[in-house]
Structure formats: structure tokens, C-alpha cells
Amino acid sequence: MATCEMCGNHYDKTFDVVMNGERHTFDCFECAIHRMAPACTNCGCRIVGHGVEVDERLFCGAHCARSETGANVRDRASVLAT
């Protein structure tokens, strides 16, 4: 049984995430996201999608990027015609 590095839970169904050559062990995606996902420069929420990058800073979406930098950016999501 392995131990989650985030919450310390001993669990028989842990999984590993390798990032930049370092192995991390978690018992759930929630713990993995809390430990591994970058935080938005503006609002601090965890970025679990594509996010937006401006001047090497990460943002959860275009709104936060515009609020923080004034950059003319938009989210990558597109509206499908119906």
C-alpha cells in the first residue's frame, strides 16, 4: 500500500504522476490537482484546463489575463454553430 503525498492517506489504488522527471504518488485526482496544477496569477485558482499564458505568466482564462495584464487575449474555446 502506498501513501498519498498530499493527504497522507494509505491506499491500495494510488497512482503516480511523473513531472519533470520527478515521481509523485496520489490517492485521487483532487490531491494531484492541488499539488501539481499551476495557480492562476490573478485569482489563484488551480488551472486544470488549457489556461492562458501571457508574458510567461499563467492564467485560468482570458478574463483573468486581461484583468492582470491588459493584453488582448481570448479563451481558446470556440462556439459551435447550431
TORVEXLUM-346573 format. One record per residue (C-alpha): x, y, z. Coordinates in pm, whole numbers, plus 50000, padded with zeros to 5 digits. Example, Ala and Ser with C-alpha at 12.3 -4.5 7.8 and 13.67 -1.06 7.14 Angstrom:
2
512304955050780/513674989450714/
END
This chain:
82
500005000050000/501335034149904/500835067950071/499415099149905/502005126849926/499275153149956/496945139950225/498955111350374/496215085550308/497405049350283/495565034649986/495815003449769/494845021749449/497295050749439/498725063049109/501915080749013/502395112748817/505815119748668/506575156248600/509995169748506/511495136048595/510075136048949/507585109149055/504615118849275/502135094849434/498465103649495/495305086049605/492915107649398/492855133849123/491835160549374/495125156349562/497115155149237/495495187449112/496025205149444/499735196149446/500615197049074/498365221348885/499665256848846/497765285249010/496275314548817/498465345448858/495365367348903/492805348049109/494845319249247/492545291049134/494145259049010/494405256748631/493155222348529/492465230848164/494495248047895/494585281948063/496075313047904/499725323547907/500825359847878/504445370547923/505295336448075/502565340448341/499695315548360/496035324748399/492895303548432/491235321648142/491185352447924/489275373448177/491995369748441/494735375248182/493095407448061/492445419148419/496055414148521/497915424448204/495525443647982/496525420147699/494115414947412/493565377547462/490625354347433/489925319247550/490655291347305/487175277047338/485075283447032/481345285046987/479915258346759/477325269446505/473955253346557/
END
